[in-house]
Amino acid sequence: MAVYVTGDIHGDPTRLSKNSFYEQKDFFNNKDENVVIILGDFGLVWNRDKESKQEKYWLDWLNKKPFTTVFVDGNHENHKRLSTYPIKEWHGGKVHEIRTHVLHLIRGEVFTIDETKFFAFGGASSHDIQDGILDYNDSNWQEKAKKLDKQGKYMYRVKNLSWWEEELPTDEEMQHGINVLKENNNMVDFIITHSPSTSELYLMSGNNLYEPDVLTNYLEDIKVTTKYKRHLFGHMHINKAINDKDICLYEQIIRLL
């Protein structure tokens, strides 16, 4: 059994090719026993209505790998489409099955892999929306987008096309996470998220792009009330160990088990 983790891939999983992730060549024999965790912004469930040809190619490519790819959702996902995939149980927690060996870890679930517990909680606030959020259902949204482009304002998104309000959790999802942790005596080995907690955000953000929100505050509370060994998160597009327990990952791939 081997478990690896990496950060955001934004629809490009090529870092998991044999040339980049060479460990799979010699050591991975059974895809059911080897796992790669992606810390959000998976980006291969993105197209508005259905799976695109590019998404299909890369999802099938991942499905053939000698490991199972699992991911927490980030802010750059089509959350509405994610919710339509069938739910099944995997290592004691619930997942959306994108492919047999490509799975979305549902928020607030605990997964036990080789006697090691992982608490997963996806989501994050988009920081690339300073110029506004347009509505796909507005018949004039394309004209509004052109006006913004002419003004040099490119930091906007379109609701239900390139931005989804489900990027942040509901009260029910957050309570579910609290309940599941209580069932596990508030003890896990790893906390796996896309978003940092509030304290991690303050320690890392020097450009004012990232602001605290309901999710960063929630994760801060989780860290305070839960005994854990490591918190691994993405979102910030940097590889950095904040301290000996809290680690942000981007392109780097590290082994956990």
Backbone as CSV, one residue per row, in Angstrom:
resi,resn,N_x,N_y,N_z,CA_x,CA_y,CA_z,C_x,C_y,C_z
1,MET,0.842,-1.199,0.000,0.000,0.000,0.000,0.876,1.248,0.000
2,ALA,0.564,2.169,-0.882,1.254,3.453,-0.924,0.222,4.553,-1.129
3,VAL,0.385,5.651,-0.406,-0.495,6.811,-0.560,0.374,8.039,-0.804
4,TYR,0.116,8.715,-1.909,0.817,9.946,-2.258,-0.191,11.093,-2.314
5,VAL,0.321,12.319,-2.251,-0.557,13.487,-2.295,0.120,14.583,-3.102
6,THR,-0.695,15.352,-3.829,-0.190,16.495,-4.577,-1.249,17.596,-4.573
7,GLY,-0.880,18.761,-5.102,-1.784,19.906,-5.083,-2.630,20.036,-6.336
8,ASP,-3.142,21.228,-6.562,-4.069,21.523,-7.658,-3.494,21.074,-9.007
9,ILE,-4.358,20.481,-9.849,-3.908,20.139,-11.202,-4.659,20.918,-12.280
10,HIS,-5.793,21.512,-11.966,-6.539,22.362,-12.908,-6.731,21.702,-14.274
11,GLY,-7.159,20.457,-14.252,-7.484,19.773,-15.499,-6.302,19.208,-16.254
12,ASP,-5.111,19.289,-15.677,-3.903,18.783,-16.342,-3.178,17.803,-15.417
13,PRO,-3.448,16.502,-15.566,-2.851,15.510,-14.670,-1.507,14.970,-15.139
14,THR,-0.827,15.653,-16.071,0.390,15.092,-16.654,1.515,14.910,-15.639
15,ARG,1.452,15.605,-14.509,2.492,15.365,-13.502,2.411,13.950,-12.934
16,LEU,1.281,13.265,-13.196,1.130,11.887,-12.733,1.524,10.878,-13.809
17,SER,2.180,11.351,-14.870,2.700,10.437,-15.885,3.907,9.691,-15.329
18,LYS,4.285,8.613,-15.983,5.414,7.807,-15.506,6.724,8.588,-15.534
19,ASN,6.849,9.523,-16.455,8.085,10.295,-16.553,8.246,11.285,-15.411
20,SER,7.128,11.765,-14.863,7.184,12.723,-13.758,7.028,12.042,-12.404
21,PHE,6.140,11.087,-12.351,5.828,10.364,-11.113,6.359,8.942,-11.286
22,TYR,7.687,8.843,-11.235,8.348,7.605,-11.656,8.169,6.453,-10.690
23,GLU,7.750,6.740,-9.446,7.584,5.658,-8.468,6.615,4.582,-8.950
24,GLN,5.638,4.986,-9.745,4.623,4.028,-10.195,5.204,2.957,-11.110
25,LYS,6.361,3.232,-11.727,6.940,2.273,-12.671,7.308,0.961,-11.998
26,ASP,7.946,1.059,-10.850,8.540,-0.122,-10.232,7.804,-0.630,-9.007
27,PHE,7.048,0.243,-8.344,6.515,-0.126,-7.036,5.006,-0.335,-7.011
28,PHE,4.292,0.124,-8.038,2.835,0.020,-8.027,2.399,-1.205,-8.818
29,ASN,1.805,-2.158,-8.120,1.357,-3.381,-8.772,-0.158,-3.502,-8.829
30,ASN,-0.854,-2.946,-7.841,-2.303,-3.109,-7.737,-2.943,-1.749,-7.516
31,LYS,-3.722,-1.283,-8.492,-4.309,0.053,-8.387,-5.283,0.174,-7.224
32,ASP,-5.819,-0.955,-6.735,-6.709,-0.914,-5.578,-5.945,-0.659,-4.286
33,GLU,-4.636,-0.868,-4.293,-3.838,-0.736,-3.081,-2.969,0.516,-3.082
34,ASN,-3.017,1.303,-4.138,-2.212,2.512,-4.230,-3.117,3.703,-4.523
35,VAL,-2.856,4.803,-3.833,-3.753,5.959,-3.892,-2.943,7.230,-4.111
36,VAL,-3.446,8.093,-4.987,-2.916,9.446,-5.135,-4.036,10.420,-4.795
37,ILE,-3.778,11.300,-3.828,-4.756,12.300,-3.387,-4.425,13.638,-4.040
38,ILE,-5.431,14.273,-4.626,-5.270,15.613,-5.196,-6.026,16.598,-4.310
39,LEU,-5.332,17.657,-3.910,-5.862,18.585,-2.904,-6.732,19.685,-3.516
40,GLY,-7.669,19.287,-4.365,-8.631,20.242,-4.896,-8.218,20.877,-6.212
41,ASP,-9.153,21.623,-6.812,-8.998,22.157,-8.163,-8.536,21.053,-9.106
42,PHE,-9.272,19.951,-9.038,-9.046,18.804,-9.914,-9.287,19.215,-11.366
43,GLY,-10.395,19.868,-11.624,-10.628,20.515,-12.906,-10.996,19.624,-14.069
44,LEU,-11.253,18.343,-13.801,-11.660,17.442,-14.880,-13.143,17.103,-14.820
45,VAL,-13.865,17.812,-13.948,-15.330,17.837,-13.989,-15.675,19.323,-14.033
46,TRP,-15.557,19.894,-15.206,-15.604,21.351,-15.355,-16.615,21.809,-16.403
47,ASN,-16.670,21.112,-17.532,-17.570,21.516,-18.610,-19.002,21.663,-18.084
48,ARG,-19.752,22.629,-18.609,-21.024,23.000,-17.987,-22.036,21.867,-17.938
49,ASP,-22.327,21.245,-19.071,-23.453,20.315,-19.129,-23.063,18.846,-19.091
50,LYS,-21.957,18.512,-19.716,-21.565,17.107,-19.786,-20.060,17.008,-19.977
51,GLU,-19.569,15.802,-19.875,-18.144,15.541,-20.003,-17.647,15.921,-21.399
52,SER,-16.616,16.751,-21.460,-16.036,17.120,-22.748,-15.106,16.012,-23.238
53,LYS,-14.696,16.099,-24.495,-13.769,15.103,-25.048,-12.446,15.111,-24.289
54,GLN,-11.989,16.308,-23.936,-10.730,16.413,-23.200,-10.865,15.807,-21.808
55,GLU,-11.970,16.107,-21.137,-12.202,15.512,-19.820,-12.241,13.997,-19.920
56,LYS,-12.949,13.478,-20.902,-13.045,12.024,-21.073,-11.668,11.406,-21.294
57,TYR,-10.864,12.041,-22.125,-9.526,11.511,-22.403,-8.711,11.384,-21.119
58,TRP,-8.663,12.468,-20.346,-7.818,12.461,-19.152,-8.401,11.609,-18.033
59,LEU,-9.712,11.563,-17.894,-10.318,10.699,-16.878,-10.072,9.233,-17.207
60,ASP,-10.185,8.872,-18.479,-9.880,7.496,-18.887,-8.395,7.193,-18.689
61,TRP,-7.562,8.172,-18.973,-6.109,8.035,-18.776,-5.789,7.763,-17.307
62,LEU,-6.383,8.535,-16.416,-6.175,8.322,-14.985,-6.706,6.967,-14.544
63,ASN,-7.841,6.581,-15.095,-8.477,5.325,-14.689,-7.614,4.112,-15.020
64,LYS,-6.732,4.254,-15.993,-5.856,3.148,-16.393,-4.551,3.116,-15.601
65,LYS,-4.318,4.109,-14.785,-3.078,4.180,-14.017,-3.039,3.078,-12.951
66,PRO,-1.833,2.710,-12.484,-1.710,1.660,-11.468,-1.990,2.167,-10.056
67,PHE,-2.903,3.118,-9.942,-3.307,3.650,-8.644,-4.711,4.219,-8.781
68,THR,-5.353,4.459,-7.649,-6.658,5.118,-7.623,-6.446,6.596,-7.324
69,THR,-6.992,7.455,-8.162,-6.907,8.898,-7.965,-8.133,9.364,-7.193
70,VAL,-7.913,10.051,-6.078,-9.019,10.606,-5.299,-8.751,12.093,-5.098
71,PHE,-9.812,12.869,-4.949,-9.613,14.306,-4.806,-10.706,14.931,-3.955
72,VAL,-10.320,15.948,-3.195,-11.308,16.842,-2.598,-11.601,17.920,-3.637
73,ASP,-12.804,18.452,-3.614,-13.143,19.507,-4.562,-12.500,20.820,-4.148
74,GLY,-12.134,21.608,-5.148,-11.665,22.958,-4.906,-12.740,23.953,-5.288
75,ASN,-12.354,25.199,-5.479,-13.319,26.192,-5.947,-13.473,26.141,-7.464
76,HIS,-12.467,25.636,-8.161,-12.546,25.528,-9.615,-12.989,24.127,-10.015
77,GLU,-14.222,23.824,-9.703,-14.881,22.575,-10.105,-16.319,22.915,-10.497
78,ASN,-16.905,22.069,-11.328,-18.332,22.185,-11.621,-19.073,21.390,-10.548
79,HIS,-19.424,22.066,-9.466,-20.012,21.386,-8.311,-21.366,20.761,-8.636
80,LYS,-22.096,21.387,-9.527,-23.401,20.817,-9.884,-23.233,19.470,-10.579
81,ARG,-22.274,19.368,-11.486,-22.036,18.087,-12.142,-21.454,17.065,-11.176
82,LEU,-20.559,17.500,-10.312,-19.983,16.572,-9.329,-21.069,15.868,-8.535
83,SER,-22.100,16.619,-8.169,-23.156,16.067,-7.313,-24.028,15.047,-8.033
84,THR,-23.902,14.948,-9.360,-24.750,14.015,-10.111,-24.135,12.625,-10.247
85,TYR,-22.874,12.474,-9.884,-22.232,11.162,-10.022,-22.724,10.215,-8.925
86,PRO,-22.723,8.914,-9.206,-23.198,7.952,-8.197,-22.330,7.970,-6.947
87,ILE,-22.985,7.777,-5.803,-22.290,7.743,-4.514,-22.051,6.293,-4.116
88,LYS,-20.844,6.013,-3.645,-20.545,4.687,-3.124,-19.651,4.834,-1.903
89,GLU,-19.465,3.736,-1.184,-18.578,3.751,-0.023,-17.197,3.279,-0.438
90,TRP,-16.202,3.967,0.108,-14.801,3.644,-0.203,-13.981,3.855,1.058
91,HIS,-13.366,2.815,1.550,-12.541,2.880,2.761,-13.284,3.546,3.926
92,GLY,-14.575,3.250,4.042,-15.350,3.705,5.190,-16.019,5.049,5.043
93,GLY,-15.799,5.735,3.931,-16.423,7.038,3.709,-17.117,7.086,2.362
94,LYS,-17.888,8.138,2.134,-18.651,8.263,0.893,-17.872,9.053,-0.161
95,VAL,-17.990,8.575,-1.404,-17.333,9.226,-2.533,-18.295,9.310,-3.710
96,HIS,-18.022,10.239,-4.611,-18.655,10.238,-5.927,-17.739,9.471,-6.876
97,GLU,-18.302,8.513,-7.580,-17.514,7.697,-8.502,-17.510,8.341,-9.890
98,ILE,-16.413,8.996,-10.236,-16.256,9.609,-11.556,-15.847,8.536,-12.571
99,ARG,-14.939,7.711,-12.150,-14.545,6.491,-12.839,-14.324,5.443,-11.749
100,THR,-14.145,4.201,-12.132,-13.924,3.152,-11.129,-12.753,3.496,-10.224
101,HIS,-11.723,4.105,-10.799,-10.529,4.447,-10.032,-10.231,5.947,-10.055
102,VAL,-11.280,6.750,-10.199,-11.194,8.206,-10.044,-12.380,8.622,-9.183
103,LEU,-12.103,9.063,-7.955,-13.156,9.261,-6.961,-13.084,10.655,-6.338
104,HIS,-14.256,11.242,-6.101,-14.351,12.521,-5.397,-14.691,12.256,-3.939
105,LEU,-13.834,12.728,-3.032,-14.057,12.551,-1.596,-15.095,13.563,-1.120
106,ILE,-16.222,13.073,-0.668,-17.322,13.948,-0.257,-16.965,14.669,1.042
107,ARG,-17.376,15.911,1.146,-17.021,16.758,2.288,-17.471,16.155,3.614
108,GLY,-16.553,16.186,4.569,-16.883,15.779,5.925,-16.764,14.301,6.205
109,GLU,-16.227,13.531,5.261,-16.089,12.088,5.442,-14.709,11.739,5.987
110,VAL,-14.636,10.608,6.695,-13.361,10.056,7.162,-13.115,8.747,6.433
111,PHE,-11.916,8.602,5.902,-11.520,7.405,5.163,-10.358,6.742,5.890
112,THR,-10.444,5.434,6.063,-9.397,4.690,6.753,-8.651,3.835,5.743
113,ILE,-7.394,4.179,5.514,-6.549,3.477,4.554,-5.364,2.900,5.309
114,ASP,-5.257,1.587,5.305,-4.148,0.917,5.985,-4.032,1.400,7.437
115,GLU,-5.173,1.431,8.129,-5.276,1.825,9.545,-4.917,3.292,9.779
116,THR,-4.913,4.087,8.730,-4.617,5.514,8.831,-5.870,6.297,8.448
117,LYS,-6.249,7.268,9.281,-7.500,7.996,9.062,-7.261,9.345,8.384
118,PHE,-8.086,9.597,7.362,-8.038,10.840,6.600,-9.396,11.534,6.698
119,PHE,-9.408,12.768,7.193,-10.624,13.584,7.192,-10.566,14.499,5.978
120,ALA,-11.579,14.417,5.122,-11.579,15.179,3.872,-12.654,16.257,3.904
121,PHE,-12.277,17.454,3.472,-13.267,18.530,3.390,-12.858,19.501,2.288
122,GLY,-13.563,19.427,1.155,-13.243,20.271,0.014,-13.876,21.642,0.080
123,GLY,-13.631,22.410,-0.978,-14.182,23.749,-1.093,-13.163,24.835,-0.802
124,ALA,-13.456,26.031,-1.275,-12.638,27.223,-1.017,-13.314,28.411,-1.680
125,SER,-12.928,29.604,-1.255,-13.434,30.825,-1.886,-12.594,31.168,-3.109
126,SER,-13.260,31.504,-4.202,-12.540,31.982,-5.381,-11.974,33.370,-5.094
127,HIS,-10.725,33.574,-5.497,-10.080,34.870,-5.280,-9.889,35.621,-6.592
128,ASP,-10.412,35.041,-7.693,-10.252,35.666,-9.010,-11.588,36.227,-9.508
129,ILE,-12.319,36.873,-8.601,-13.648,37.400,-8.959,-13.783,38.879,-8.577
130,GLN,-12.640,39.574,-8.498,-12.694,40.976,-8.081,-13.519,41.847,-9.023
131,ASP,-13.602,41.456,-10.288,-14.341,42.262,-11.262,-15.787,41.816,-11.429
132,GLY,-16.226,40.907,-10.566,-17.635,40.563,-10.536,-17.959,39.155,-10.986
133,ILE,-19.212,38.777,-10.733,-19.742,37.481,-11.154,-20.941,37.736,-12.056
134,LEU,-20.836,37.312,-13.285,-21.942,37.420,-14.232,-22.824,36.184,-14.110
135,ASP,-24.043,36.281,-14.617,-25.000,35.177,-14.505,-25.240,34.566,-15.880
136,TYR,-24.985,33.278,-15.992,-25.168,32.578,-17.268,-26.612,32.669,-17.756
137,ASN,-27.554,32.781,-16.830,-28.975,32.863,-17.199,-29.392,34.259,-17.662
138,ASP,-28.485,35.216,-17.529,-28.726,36.568,-18.035,-28.414,36.571,-19.535
139,SER,-29.394,36.888,-20.352,-29.208,36.836,-21.808,-28.136,37.804,-22.301
140,ASN,-27.768,38.770,-21.472,-26.769,39.768,-21.874,-25.395,39.521,-21.259
141,TRP,-25.179,38.351,-20.679,-23.922,38.152,-19.947,-22.696,38.246,-20.859
142,GLN,-22.825,37.812,-22.112,-21.675,37.862,-23.017,-21.308,39.299,-23.372
143,GLU,-22.312,40.145,-23.542,-22.048,41.558,-23.807,-21.378,42.209,-22.604
144,LYS,-21.849,41.871,-21.424,-21.247,42.412,-20.204,-19.799,41.950,-20.073
145,ALA,-19.547,40.708,-20.463,-18.183,40.184,-20.405,-17.272,40.935,-21.377
146,LYS,-17.776,41.230,-22.574,-16.988,41.972,-23.560,-16.631,43.364,-23.042
147,LYS,-17.582,44.011,-22.365,-17.326,45.342,-21.806,-16.234,45.286,-20.744
148,LEU,-16.298,44.267,-19.901,-15.263,44.110,-18.882,-13.906,43.873,-19.526
149,ASP,-13.879,43.044,-20.567,-12.619,42.768,-21.263,-12.030,44.048,-21.861
150,LYS,-12.880,44.873,-22.462,-12.410,46.123,-23.067,-11.836,47.069,-22.015
151,GLN,-12.361,46.977,-20.796,-11.883,47.815,-19.700,-10.645,47.224,-19.025
152,GLY,-10.186,46.092,-19.542,-9.028,45.439,-18.936,-9.347,44.757,-17.624
153,LYS,-10.623,44.455,-17.425,-11.055,43.781,-16.197,-11.328,42.306,-16.514
154,TYR,-10.366,41.484,-16.179,-10.456,40.070,-16.539,-10.734,39.154,-15.347
155,MET,-10.767,39.734,-14.163,-10.958,38.911,-12.961,-12.447,38.784,-12.655
156,TYR,-13.156,38.137,-13.565,-14.578,37.889,-13.352,-14.881,36.440,-13.697
157,ARG,-16.006,35.966,-13.205,-16.454,34.603,-13.493,-17.930,34.649,-13.881
158,VAL,-18.405,33.549,-14.461,-19.800,33.450,-14.875,-20.462,32.340,-14.071
159,LYS,-21.496,32.708,-13.322,-22.195,31.743,-12.472,-22.736,30.583,-13.303
160,ASN,-22.455,29.381,-12.820,-22.881,28.122,-13.447,-22.232,27.865,-14.806
161,LEU,-21.145,28.600,-15.083,-20.327,28.320,-16.257,-18.851,28.231,-15.877
162,SER,-18.394,29.177,-15.070,-17.006,29.146,-14.597,-16.901,29.431,-13.099
163,TRP,-18.056,29.523,-12.437,-18.091,29.736,-10.981,-19.382,29.141,-10.443
164,TRP,-19.260,28.488,-9.281,-20.424,27.853,-8.659,-20.460,28.231,-7.189
165,GLU,-21.635,28.642,-6.717,-21.754,29.082,-5.333,-21.504,27.948,-4.353
166,GLU,-21.603,26.708,-4.829,-21.347,25.556,-3.959,-19.874,25.396,-3.616
167,GLU,-19.037,26.320,-4.072,-17.622,26.261,-3.708,-17.443,26.358,-2.194
168,LEU,-18.366,27.024,-1.504,-18.330,27.097,-0.044,-19.368,26.147,0.541
169,PRO,-19.079,25.563,1.691,-19.959,24.531,2.247,-21.235,25.097,2.844
170,THR,-22.230,24.242,2.904,-23.474,24.575,3.593,-23.314,24.306,5.086
171,ASP,-24.249,24.814,5.872,-24.245,24.519,7.307,-24.354,23.016,7.544
172,GLU,-25.152,22.349,6.711,-25.343,20.903,6.867,-24.043,20.150,6.616
173,GLU,-23.289,20.561,5.612,-22.012,19.898,5.322,-21.023,20.103,6.464
174,MET,-20.979,21.306,6.998,-20.050,21.571,8.095,-20.444,20.793,9.343
175,GLN,-21.734,20.728,9.635,-22.182,19.962,10.795,-21.905,18.480,10.597
176,HIS,-22.068,18.005,9.369,-21.770,16.600,9.073,-20.311,16.292,9.390
177,GLY,-19.410,17.182,8.995,-17.998,16.977,9.300,-17.734,16.910,10.790
178,ILE,-18.380,17.788,11.550,-18.228,17.783,13.010,-18.735,16.476,13.591
179,ASN,-19.886,16.019,13.098,-20.469,14.771,13.610,-19.581,13.570,13.309
180,VAL,-19.049,13.520,12.096,-18.195,12.391,11.712,-16.910,12.388,12.535
181,LEU,-16.354,13.548,12.774,-15.152,13.610,13.606,-15.444,13.152,15.029
182,LYS,-16.605,13.529,15.563,-16.978,13.069,16.905,-17.071,11.550,16.948
183,GLU,-17.610,10.959,15.870,-17.700,9.498,15.797,-16.318,8.854,15.802
184,ASN,-15.316,9.619,15.419,-13.935,9.139,15.406,-13.130,9.711,16.571
185,ASN,-13.861,10.113,17.632,-13.236,10.639,18.853,-12.344,11.850,18.580
186,ASN,-12.683,12.602,17.544,-11.915,13.791,17.156,-10.425,13.497,17.016
187,MET,-10.141,12.342,16.446,-8.754,11.934,16.219,-8.618,11.373,14.802
188,VAL,-7.763,12.002,13.995,-7.439,11.489,12.665,-5.938,11.660,12.456
189,ASP,-5.434,11.002,11.455,-4.017,11.164,11.137,-3.789,12.362,10.219
190,PHE,-4.634,12.485,9.196,-4.464,13.559,8.218,-5.774,14.315,7.997
191,ILE,-5.669,15.634,7.932,-6.766,16.479,7.480,-6.432,16.893,6.049
192,ILE,-7.337,16.565,5.122,-7.108,16.791,3.693,-8.122,17.823,3.196
193,THR,-7.661,18.989,2.768,-8.564,20.047,2.313,-7.982,20.754,1.088
194,HIS,-8.798,21.560,0.459,-8.285,22.477,-0.571,-7.944,23.811,0.081
195,SER,-8.833,24.300,0.886,-8.651,25.598,1.535,-7.727,25.490,2.744
196,PRO,-6.956,26.531,3.012,-6.248,26.600,4.288,-7.206,27.010,5.395
197,SER,-6.746,26.904,6.622,-7.495,27.458,7.749,-7.164,28.945,7.861
198,THR,-7.866,29.646,8.724,-7.656,31.093,8.846,-6.236,31.431,9.282
199,SER,-5.712,30.728,10.273,-4.353,31.032,10.738,-3.329,30.747,9.646
200,GLU,-3.530,29.670,8.891,-2.616,29.353,7.784,-2.694,30.425,6.703
201,LEU,-3.900,30.919,6.477,-4.098,31.973,5.480,-3.315,33.221,5.854
202,TYR,-3.396,33.623,7.110,-2.676,34.810,7.557,-1.169,34.613,7.467
203,LEU,-0.718,33.408,7.756,0.718,33.139,7.726,1.276,33.125,6.303
204,MET,0.421,32.821,5.324,0.905,32.646,3.954,0.578,33.783,3.009
205,SER,-0.507,34.499,3.240,-1.001,35.451,2.246,-0.439,36.841,2.491
206,GLY,0.336,37.307,1.491,0.874,38.646,1.618,0.401,39.575,0.517
207,ASN,-0.549,39.100,-0.308,-0.967,39.904,-1.462,-2.429,40.323,-1.405
208,ASN,-3.094,40.033,-0.308,-4.495,40.419,-0.093,-5.476,39.773,-1.070
209,LEU,-5.024,38.792,-1.855,-5.944,38.070,-2.729,-6.838,37.137,-1.931
210,TYR,-6.315,36.630,-0.842,-7.024,35.631,-0.055,-7.528,36.260,1.236
211,GLU,-8.808,36.083,1.512,-9.416,36.630,2.716,-10.067,35.501,3.515
212,PRO,-10.116,35.630,4.849,-10.813,34.621,5.659,-12.286,34.544,5.285
213,ASP,-12.865,33.386,5.472,-14.276,33.189,5.156,-14.839,32.117,6.076
214,VAL,-16.078,31.732,5.837,-16.738,30.753,6.697,-15.997,29.420,6.697
215,LEU,-15.386,29.065,5.573,-14.684,27.782,5.499,-13.333,27.831,6.194
216,THR,-12.572,28.900,6.009,-11.278,28.981,6.704,-11.492,29.010,8.214
217,ASN,-12.544,29.697,8.663,-12.853,29.720,10.098,-13.280,28.340,10.593
218,TYR,-14.063,27.653,9.787,-14.494,26.291,10.137,-13.289,25.363,10.270
219,LEU,-12.378,25.437,9.318,-11.195,24.575,9.374,-10.310,24.926,10.563
220,GLU,-10.301,26.197,10.928,-9.547,26.590,12.125,-10.134,25.917,13.359
221,ASP,-11.457,25.916,13.457,-12.117,25.246,14.580,-11.844,23.745,14.565
222,ILE,-11.869,23.147,13.379,-11.598,21.712,13.262,-10.197,21.397,13.764
223,LYS,-9.234,22.210,13.382,-7.851,21.967,13.811,-7.698,22.090,15.327
224,VAL,-8.433,23.019,15.912,-8.343,23.233,17.361,-8.969,22.077,18.130
225,THR,-10.048,21.522,17.596,-10.804,20.499,18.330,-10.431,19.071,17.940
226,THR,-9.529,18.916,16.980,-9.182,17.590,16.483,-7.702,17.304,16.705
227,LYS,-7.410,16.111,17.171,-6.020,15.674,17.272,-5.612,15.100,15.921
228,TYR,-4.593,15.677,15.306,-4.175,15.247,13.975,-2.652,15.354,13.853
229,LYS,-2.114,14.639,12.868,-0.668,14.661,12.641,-0.263,15.699,11.590
230,ARG,-1.035,15.769,10.506,-0.719,16.694,9.425,-2.008,17.263,8.822
231,HIS,-1.955,18.536,8.476,-3.006,19.134,7.643,-2.371,19.459,6.301
232,LEU,-2.907,18.881,5.239,-2.406,19.098,3.886,-3.468,19.828,3.073
233,PHE,-3.087,20.913,2.414,-4.046,21.701,1.643,-3.375,22.263,0.392
234,GLY,-4.197,22.728,-0.556,-3.696,23.309,-1.802,-4.076,24.772,-1.899
235,HIS,-4.652,25.159,-3.044,-5.290,26.468,-3.245,-4.315,27.628,-3.428
236,MET,-3.197,27.640,-2.712,-2.325,28.807,-2.694,-1.261,28.791,-3.794
237,HIS,-1.163,27.696,-4.528,-0.200,27.547,-5.629,1.241,27.757,-5.166
238,ILE,1.576,27.068,-4.090,2.932,27.119,-3.562,3.187,25.831,-2.785
239,ASN,4.443,25.409,-2.749,4.847,24.283,-1.910,5.527,24.858,-0.677
240,LYS,4.898,24.697,0.477,5.461,25.316,1.678,5.001,24.594,2.930
241,ALA,5.956,24.239,3.779,5.641,23.716,5.105,5.573,24.904,6.057
242,ILE,4.379,25.187,6.553,4.214,26.320,7.464,4.862,26.014,8.804
243,ASN,4.685,24.783,9.237,5.317,24.270,10.449,5.410,22.760,10.274
244,ASP,5.647,22.035,11.358,5.826,20.586,11.214,4.508,19.838,11.045
245,LYS,3.358,20.547,11.132,2.058,19.882,10.997,1.245,20.346,9.795
246,ASP,1.463,21.555,9.338,0.598,22.162,8.324,1.391,22.440,7.047
247,ILE,0.955,21.813,5.937,1.731,21.833,4.699,0.838,22.201,3.518
248,CYS,1.286,23.171,2.736,0.615,23.545,1.496,1.372,22.919,0.330
249,LEU,0.624,22.305,-0.589,1.245,21.662,-1.748,0.688,22.225,-3.042
250,TYR,1.555,22.270,-4.039,1.120,22.610,-5.397,1.611,21.512,-6.344
251,GLU,2.745,21.705,-7.044,3.197,20.696,-8.004,3.871,19.498,-7.345
252,GLN,4.384,19.698,-6.155,5.147,18.625,-5.505,4.260,17.418,-5.194
253,ILE,4.841,16.236,-5.317,4.160,14.988,-4.962,4.931,14.363,-3.812
254,ILE,4.249,14.122,-2.693,4.938,13.533,-1.545,4.224,12.261,-1.098
255,ARG,4.988,11.391,-0.476,4.422,10.130,0.000,3.987,10.277,1.455
256,LEU,2.785,9.801,1.756,2.264,9.815,3.123,2.372,8.447,3.776
257,LEU,2.115,7.390,3.023,2.174,6.019,3.541,2.986,5.156,2.581
